Amino acid sequence: MVGHHGTASRSGQQSGLAMKHLELLKSFTLDACHLYISIMDNEFKDKAPRQRILRLWALSLIAMVASLPVFADQDPLIVQTLYGSVSGKKDSADTYSWKGIPYATPPIGDLRWKAPRPPEHWQEVRKASEFGNKAAQVLPVLNWTIGNEDCLYLNVWRPADDRSKLPVYFWIHGGGNTMGSASSSDYHGHALASRAGVVFVSVSYRLGPFGWFSHPGLTTGYPEDDSGNYGTLDLIAALEWVRDNISAFGGDPENVTIAGESAGAFNVLTLLLAPKARGLFHKAVVQSGYRTDSTPEMMRAFAVGLSERLTIPLRDASTAAILKGISPSMAGMLDMPYPNWDGTVLPSDGYAAFADPSRVADVPIIIGTNKEETKLFQWLGRTDSHDPLYQARAELSSARWKAEGADSVADALTRGNPNRRVYLYRFDWGAPDVSGKSVLGGRAGTKIGASHGLEISFFLQTDSMYGNALPLPIRTKANEAGRKALQAMMGTYLEAFLKEGNPNAENLPEWEPWSAASDAPPFMVFDANLSTPTSRIDYGRTTIESTKAAFTAYSDPLKARLKEILRWE
């Protein structure tokens, strides 16, 4: 069992009297340190450098005491963190879970638009059986404000056994950095924790204008508070929490993989470049990542424009008023720039930093996209799937996504460091074949195919696709055998990667690493028919130039319409 402080329990290691004495010592020392930090925070709240040094000393002592061995008679669901004890529950797939654990002080009041602060300490055992608040955001279609600015919570799943030093999978949800939640059924961690034998951590972080916002009137003189990258700093704070606490849950703080899809993948890419995140993770998985064209000037112009639309000072404005001051865009996401390439939290030259290996975390990476990324957005936008333009648009725009979000990133990473292990994939399951047939039911292959987000359940080993809420026959009895087999295959690759930094495993096709030096670098194609996986290695590089060349193959009437929609010269 995982004991009260996360160390594997072993009966008979100490006498009953010694055990009681040790537990009393631990309890007394932890309580004294927590009290000391609370007093210190009040006494030195205006002396930041001294406060940080004294806090670090106290937290180091707490960590040392919390790591002392514990014993078999303790509840495996009660875990001591540096900030207090949490009580979890038995969860699905023979796992334990702890939900809604605070990793920072709520960023409300004077802490709105400031870097995250460490969480407050608590004395009683904190119940951790329910998810914390989702971040403040706008509910699509209805345009209701939901969630809360008090949202800095994380969730932990692990196998219900006594193993320790398990790999840690740190999952960052997507949603355009303006919507979404770690509590979504698509992101529950029980299945991967059980299947791969890992500690799964999912995290909520500030979104939209609360996560990325740079207004000159909010300047404090502290670089992180003034960075505008509060969502990025939230994720770093959560990774620091993992470093300091995850061993208590049986995880290995020296083997942490950061992973995310869509905006979550975008955030993984920025964490690869963030100096403050260096050393907090050791591998990365980037699913359907992308680039943005934001600049510090755009960030400031957006913030100033929003403040001018409000009738009261920014810090006095309500959550709803701030969110309603921003126009929604695609699929209900807010139309706003991010991140702020400020030169402190993130490099001032943005993505160009990927070309310099000294400025990128030197970790193994899995990166890829889906064959028909944009079909989901076309379908949600109610475009006509019977129109030949629908498929052509999806092919070209998804190829461009692959070029910008995967292949060019892999090129930059391996050109700067030829020894870096980068494994690229393309997820094809669900896409129509050359005859127009798909493993999805009905016309789902035509409507969404191998679309954005469809691969998540295959990586995370769940049965939830888009929350199983789309009125389309995606998961069918006919495709179950092939779907489950592909899921198992991808799970095996992922498990090997999490443990060794190399996805290859016995009895599976070899996944060769990408090389910028190759004219036709290898990438894995994940796919399956109705009964078995058909995954294979393919070769080639998708670029903006090759995508534009493919454009010429379409008929002249279709090209004219594509040119207008895709805004190509």
C-alpha positions in Angstrom: 0.0 0.0 0.0 1.0 3.6 -0.4 1.2 5.0 3.0 0.3 8.2 4.8 3.4 10.0 3.4 3.7 8.0 0.1 6.4 5.6 1.1 5.6 1.9 0.5 4.4 0.3 3.7 6.2 -2.6 5.2 4.9 -4.5 8.2 7.2 -5.3 11.0 9.8 -2.7 10.2 9.5 -0.9 13.5 8.2 -1.8 16.9 4.8 -0.4 17.9 6.4 2.0 20.4 9.0 3.3 18.0 6.3 3.8 15.4 4.1 5.9 17.7 7.1 8.0 18.7 8.1 8.6 15.1 4.6 9.5 14.1 4.3 12.0 17.0 7.6 13.5 16.0 6.5 13.9 12.4 3.2 15.3 13.3 4.8 17.8 15.7 7.5 18.9 13.2 5.0 19.3 10.3 2.6 21.3 12.4 5.4 23.5 13.7 6.7 24.2 10.2 3.3 25.0 8.8 2.8 27.4 11.7 6.2 29.0 11.1 5.4 29.5 7.4 2.1 31.2 8.2 3.8 33.6 10.6 6.6 34.2 8.2 4.2 35.1 5.4 2.7 37.8 7.5 5.9 39.2 8.9 7.8 39.3 5.7 5.1 39.8 3.1 6.8 43.0 1.9 10.3 41.5 1.8 10.0 39.0 -1.1 13.6 37.7 -1.3 13.9 37.0 2.4 10.5 35.4 2.5 11.4 33.1 -0.4 14.6 32.0 1.3 12.9 31.3 4.7 10.0 29.6 3.0 12.4 27.3 1.0 14.1 26.3 4.3 10.8 25.4 6.0 9.5 23.5 3.0 12.8 21.6 2.7 12.4 20.5 6.4 8.8 19.5 5.7 9.8 17.4 2.7 12.5 15.7 4.7 10.2 14.9 7.6 7.3 13.8 5.2 9.7 11.3 3.5 10.3 9.4 6.8 9.0 5.8 6.5 5.4 4.9 7.4 3.7 1.7 8.2 1.2 -0.9 7.1 -1.6 0.0 9.4 -2.2 3.4 7.8 -4.8 4.2 5.2 -3.4 4.2 1.7 -5.9 6.8 0.7 -4.6 9.4 3.1 -1.5 11.1 1.8 0.6 13.8 3.5 1.6 16.7 1.1 3.8 19.6 2.1 0.7 21.6 2.7 -1.5 19.1 4.6 -3.0 15.7 4.3 -5.5 14.7 1.6 -8.0 11.8 1.6 -8.8 10.2 -1.8 -11.0 7.3 -2.9 -10.9 4.0 -4.7 -11.6 4.7 -8.4 -12.2 2.9 -11.7 -9.9 0.4 -13.2 -8.4 -0.6 -9.8 -6.9 2.8 -9.1 -6.8 5.4 -6.3 -7.6 9.0 -7.0 -7.2 12.3 -5.2 -9.1 15.2 -6.9 -9.2 19.0 -6.3 -5.9 19.3 -4.6 -4.8 23.0 -4.5 -1.4 23.7 -5.9 -1.5 27.4 -5.4 -3.4 30.1 -3.5 -6.6 31.1 -5.3 -5.7 33.8 -7.8 -8.5 36.1 -6.8 -8.7 39.6 -5.4 -5.3 41.2 -5.4 -3.8 38.1 -6.9 -5.8 38.4 -10.2 -3.2 38.9 -12.9 -0.3 37.9 -10.8 2.0 34.9 -10.7 0.7 32.0 -8.6 1.6 31.9 -4.9 2.1 28.7 -2.9 -1.1 27.2 -1.4 -2.2 27.9 2.1 -1.6 25.1 4.6 -4.4 23.2 6.3 -4.5 21.2 9.5 -7.3 18.7 9.1 -7.3 15.9 6.5 -8.7 17.5 3.3 -11.3 15.5 1.4 -10.1 15.1 -2.1 -12.8 13.1 -3.8 -14.3 15.8 -6.0 -12.8 17.9 -8.8 -12.0 21.5 -8.0 -13.5 24.5 -9.9 -13.0 24.7 -13.6 -11.4 27.9 -14.8 -13.6 30.9 -15.6 -14.8 30.7 -19.2 -17.7 31.2 -21.6 -20.1 28.3 -22.3 -20.4 28.0 -26.1 -23.7 28.8 -27.8 -25.4 30.0 -24.7 -22.6 32.5 -23.9 -23.0 31.9 -20.1 -20.1 32.5 -17.8 -19.2 29.3 -16.0 -16.3 28.2 -13.8 -14.4 30.3 -11.3 -11.2 32.4 -11.1 -10.4 30.2 -8.1 -9.3 27.3 -10.2 -5.8 26.2 -9.4 -6.4 22.6 -8.6 -5.0 19.3 -9.8 -6.0 15.6 -9.7 -4.0 12.5 -9.2 -4.6 8.8 -10.1 -2.4 5.8 -9.4 -2.7 2.0 -9.4 -4.2 0.7 -6.2 -1.1 -1.2 -5.1 2.1 -0.5 -3.2 4.5 0.3 -6.1 6.7 3.5 -5.8 8.8 5.6 -8.1 6.3 5.2 -10.9 6.5 7.4 -14.0 4.4 10.5 -13.8 2.1 11.7 -16.7 1.3 15.3 -16.4 -1.8 16.1 -18.6 -2.7 19.6 -19.8 -6.2 19.9 -21.3 -7.0 21.8 -24.5 -9.6 24.3 -25.5 -7.8 27.2 -27.2 -6.5 28.3 -23.8 -9.9 29.9 -23.3 -12.2 27.0 -22.4 -12.0 23.4 -21.2 -11.4 21.6 -17.9 -9.3 18.9 -16.4 -12.5 17.4 -15.1 -13.8 16.4 -18.6 -14.5 12.7 -18.9 -12.1 12.6 -21.9 -9.2 13.4 -19.5 -9.9 11.1 -16.5 -6.6 9.4 -15.7 -7.7 6.0 -14.2 -7.3 4.0 -17.4 -3.8 5.1 -18.3 -2.7 4.9 -14.6 -3.9 1.3 -14.5 -2.9 0.2 -18.0 0.7 1.7 -18.0 1.4 1.7 -14.3 1.9 5.4 -13.9 0.9 8.3 -11.7 -1.5 10.4 -13.7 -1.8 14.1 -12.9 -4.3 16.5 -14.6 -4.3 20.2 -13.9 -6.6 23.1 -14.3 -5.0 26.5 -15.0 -6.2 30.1 -15.7 -7.7 30.6 -19.1 -8.6 33.4 -21.4 -7.9 36.9 -20.2 -7.1 35.6 -16.7 -4.4 33.4 -18.0 -2.8 35.6 -20.7 -3.1 39.3 -20.2 -0.6 42.2 -20.4 -1.9 45.6 -19.6 0.6 48.5 -18.8 -1.6 49.7 -16.0 -1.1 46.4 -14.1 2.7 46.7 -13.9 4.1 46.0 -10.4 7.9 45.9 -11.0 8.1 42.1 -10.4 8.9 40.4 -13.8 6.8 37.3 -13.3 3.8 39.3 -12.0 4.2 41.6 -15.1 4.8 38.8 -17.6 1.2 38.4 -18.7 1.8 34.6 -18.9 -0.2 33.6 -15.8 -1.6 30.4 -17.3 2.0 29.3 -18.2 3.2 30.2 -14.7 0.2 28.2 -13.3 1.5 25.1 -15.1 5.0 25.6 -13.9 3.7 26.0 -10.3 1.8 22.7 -10.8 5.0 21.1 -12.0 6.8 22.4 -8.9 4.1 20.9 -6.8 4.7 17.6 -8.6 8.4 17.8 -7.9 7.8 18.4 -4.2 4.9 16.1 -3.5 4.4 13.4 -6.1 6.7 10.9 -4.3 4.1 10.8 -1.6 1.7 9.4 -4.2 4.2 6.8 -5.4 5.4 8.9 -8.3 9.0 9.5 -9.4 9.7 13.3 -9.5 12.8 12.4 -11.7 10.6 10.8 -14.4 7.8 13.3 -15.3 6.3 13.5 -18.8 4.3 16.6 -19.7 1.6 16.0 -22.3 -1.3 17.8 -23.8 -3.6 18.1 -26.8 -4.4 21.2 -28.9 -3.9 24.2 -26.6 -2.5 21.7 -24.0 0.1 20.7 -26.7 0.7 24.4 -27.4 1.4 24.8 -23.7 3.8 21.8 -23.8 5.7 23.6 -26.6 6.0 26.8 -24.6 7.1 24.8 -21.5 9.9 23.4 -23.6 11.1 27.0 -24.0 10.4 28.3 -20.5 13.6 28.7 -18.4 11.7 28.4 -15.1 10.3 25.0 -16.2 13.7 23.5 -16.9 14.4 20.3 -15.0 10.7 20.0 -13.9 10.0 17.4 -16.6 11.9 14.8 -18.5 9.8 13.8 -21.6 7.1 15.5 -23.6 4.1 14.4 -25.7 2.6 17.0 -28.1 -0.7 16.1 -29.7 -2.0 18.5 -32.4 0.0 21.4 -31.2 0.0 24.7 -33.1 1.6 28.1 -33.3 0.1 31.6 -32.7 1.2 34.9 -34.2 0.9 36.9 -31.0 3.4 39.6 -30.1 3.8 41.8 -27.0 2.3 44.7 -28.9 -0.8 42.6 -29.8 -1.1 41.5 -26.2 -1.0 45.1 -24.9 -3.4 46.4 -27.6 -5.9 43.7 -26.7 -5.7 44.4 -23.0 -6.0 48.1 -23.4 -9.0 47.6 -25.8 -10.7 45.4 -23.3 -10.2 47.8 -20.4 -11.6 50.7 -22.5 -14.8 48.6 -23.2 -15.3 48.2 -19.4 -16.8 51.0 -17.4 -14.9 50.2 -14.2 -11.2 49.6 -13.3 -9.9 46.2 -14.4 -9.3 44.8 -10.9 -12.8 45.8 -9.9 -14.5 44.3 -12.9 -16.5 41.1 -12.4 -15.4 37.8 -14.0 -18.5 37.9 -16.3 -17.9 41.5 -17.4 -14.4 40.7 -18.4 -15.3 37.6 -20.4 -18.3 39.3 -22.0 -16.0 42.0 -23.3 -14.3 39.6 -25.6 -15.8 38.3 -28.9 -16.2 34.5 -29.2 -14.6 32.9 -32.3 -14.3 29.3 -33.5 -16.3 26.7 -31.6 -17.0 29.2 -28.8 -13.4 29.9 -28.0 -12.5 33.5 -27.2 -10.7 35.6 -29.9 -7.6 36.9 -28.1 -3.8 36.7 -28.5 -1.5 34.5 -26.4 1.1 34.0 -25.1 3.2 37.0 -24.3 6.8 36.5 -25.5 8.0 38.7 -22.7 11.6 37.7 -22.4 11.2 36.5 -18.8 8.8 33.6 -18.6 9.0 32.9 -22.4 11.7 33.9 -24.9 11.3 37.3 -26.6 11.9 35.7 -30.0 9.1 33.1 -29.7 9.3 29.9 -31.7 12.6 30.9 -33.2 14.1 29.8 -29.9 13.5 26.1 -31.0 16.5 26.5 -33.4 18.9 27.0 -30.4 19.3 23.7 -28.5 20.6 25.5 -25.5 17.2 27.2 -25.1 15.0 24.1 -25.4 14.6 21.5 -22.7 16.7 18.5 -23.8 14.1 15.8 -23.5 12.7 13.0 -25.7 9.5 14.1 -27.5 6.5 12.4 -29.2 4.8 14.9 -31.5 2.1 14.6 -34.2 -1.2 15.6 -35.6 -4.4 14.0 -37.0 -4.9 13.5 -40.7 -8.1 15.6 -40.8 -7.7 18.0 -37.9 -10.0 20.7 -39.2 -13.0 18.6 -40.0 -14.3 19.0 -36.5 -14.3 22.7 -36.8 -15.9 22.6 -40.2 -18.7 20.4 -38.9 -19.2 22.5 -35.8 -19.4 25.5 -38.2 -22.2 23.8 -40.0 -20.5 23.8 -43.4 -22.0 21.4 -46.0 -20.2 18.0 -45.8 -21.8 17.0 -49.2 -19.9 19.8 -50.9 -16.6 18.7 -52.5 -15.1 21.8 -50.9 -15.5 20.2 -47.5 -13.0 17.3 -48.0 -10.6 19.4 -50.0 -10.5 22.1 -47.4 -9.9 19.6 -44.7 -7.1 17.9 -46.6 -5.2 21.2 -47.3 -5.8 22.9 -43.9 -4.9 19.7 -42.0 -1.7 19.3 -44.0 -0.8 22.9 -43.2 -1.5 22.1 -39.5 0.9 19.1 -39.7 3.6 21.3 -41.4 3.4 24.1 -38.8 2.5 22.1 -35.7 4.6 19.0 -36.1 7.1 18.6 -38.9 8.6 22.0 -38.8 8.9 21.8 -35.0 10.6 18.3 -35.3 12.9 19.7 -37.9 14.0 22.6 -35.7 14.5 20.3 -32.7 16.6 17.8 -34.5 18.5 20.3 -36.7 19.7 22.1 -33.6 20.4 18.8 -31.8 20.8 15.7 -34.1 20.9 13.4 -31.0 17.6 14.6 -29.7 15.0 11.8 -29.8 11.9 13.1 -31.6 9.2 10.6 -32.6 6.6 11.9 -35.0 3.1 10.4 -35.8 0.0 11.0 -37.8 -3.3 9.7 -36.6 -5.4 8.4 -39.5 -8.1 6.3 -37.7 -11.5 7.4 -39.0 -10.4 9.1 -42.2 -12.1 7.9 -45.4 -9.9 5.7 -47.6 -9.3 6.3 -51.3 -12.8 4.9 -52.0 -14.4 7.1 -49.5 -15.1 4.4 -46.9 -14.4 4.9 -43.2 -14.4 2.7 -40.1 -16.7 5.2 -38.5 -20.4 4.6 -38.8 -22.8 6.3 -41.2 -21.4 9.5 -42.7 -19.2 10.3 -39.6 -16.1 9.6 -41.6 -17.1 12.3 -44.1 -18.2 14.7 -41.4 -15.4 14.5 -38.9 -13.1 11.6 -39.9 -9.7 11.6 -38.3 -10.4 14.9 -36.7 -9.0 17.1 -34.0 -9.1 15.4 -30.6 -10.1 12.0 -31.8 -6.8 10.5 -30.8 -7.1 11.5 -27.1 -8.9 8.4 -26.0 -6.3 6.2 -27.8 -3.5 7.8 -25.8 -5.3 8.0 -22.5 -6.9 4.5 -22.9 -10.5 5.7 -22.2 -13.8 5.1 -23.9 -14.7 8.8 -23.9 -14.5 10.6 -27.3 -15.7 14.2 -27.2 -17.4 13.3 -24.0 -19.4 10.8 -26.1 -21.8 13.8 -26.7 -21.5 14.2 -30.5 -24.6 12.8 -32.3 -22.4 10.8 -34.6 -21.6 7.0 -34.7 -17.9 7.2 -33.9 -17.6 4.3 -31.5 -19.6 1.4 -33.0 -19.8 -2.3 -32.5 -18.4 -2.9 -36.0 -15.2 -0.9 -35.3 -14.8 -2.0 -31.7 -12.2 -4.8 -32.3 -10.0 -2.7 -34.5 -10.4 0.4 -32.3 -9.5 -1.5 -29.1 -6.5 -3.2 -30.7 -5.2 0.2 -32.0 -5.8 1.7 -28.5 -3.8 -1.1 -27.0 -1.0 -0.7 -29.5 -0.7 3.1 -28.9 -0.9 2.4 -25.1 2.1 0.1 -25.4 4.1 2.6 -27.3 3.3 5.3 -24.8 4.0 3.1 -21.8 7.5 2.3 -23.2 8.1 6.0 -23.9 7.1 7.0 -20.3 9.4 4.5 -18.8 12.4 4.7 -21.1 12.1 7.7 -23.3 11.8 5.4 -26.3 8.4 4.2 -27.5 9.6 1.0 -29.1 8.5 -2.3 -27.6 8.6 -6.0 -28.6 6.2 -7.3 -31.3 5.4 -3.8 -32.6 6.5 -2.0 -35.8 9.7 -0.1 -35.1 9.1 3.6 -34.6 12.1 5.3 -36.0 13.0 8.8 -34.8 12.7 11.9 -36.9 15.8 13.5 -38.5 16.0 17.0 -40.0 19.0 15.8 -42.0 16.8 13.3 -44.0 15.0 14.2 -47.2 12.3 11.8 -46.2 12.2 11.5 -42.4 10.2 8.6 -40.9 6.9 9.0 -39.0 4.4 6.5 -37.5 0.9 6.3 -39.1 -1.6 5.1 -36.5 -4.6 3.4 -38.1 -6.8 0.3 -38.0 -9.4 -1.4 -40.0 -12.5 -2.9 -38.4 -10.6 -5.7 -36.8 -6.9 -5.1 -36.6 -4.4 -2.2 -36.4 -2.7 -1.3 -39.7 -0.2 1.1 -38.2 3.0 1.5 -40.2 6.0 3.7 -40.8 5.8 6.2 -43.6 8.4 8.6 -44.9 8.3 12.2 -45.9 8.0 15.8 -44.7 5.0 18.1 -45.0 5.8 21.7 -45.6 3.9 24.8 -46.5 5.4 24.5 -49.9 4.3 20.9 -50.4 0.8 21.8 -49.2 0.6 24.6 -51.7 1.9 22.2 -54.4 -1.0 19.8 -53.5 -3.4 22.7 -54.0 -2.7 22.7 -57.7 -4.1 19.2 -58.1 -7.7 20.3 -57.5 -10.0 21.5 -60.2 -10.0 25.2 -61.2 -13.4 25.9 -59.7 -12.5 24.2 -56.5 -9.1 26.0 -56.4 -10.8 29.4 -56.7 -13.1 28.6 -53.7 -10.2 27.1 -51.7 -8.0 30.1 -52.3 -10.7 32.4 -50.9 -11.3 30.3 -47.8 -7.7 29.5 -47.1 -6.5 33.0 -47.9 -3.6 31.8 -50.0 -1.8 33.9 -52.5 
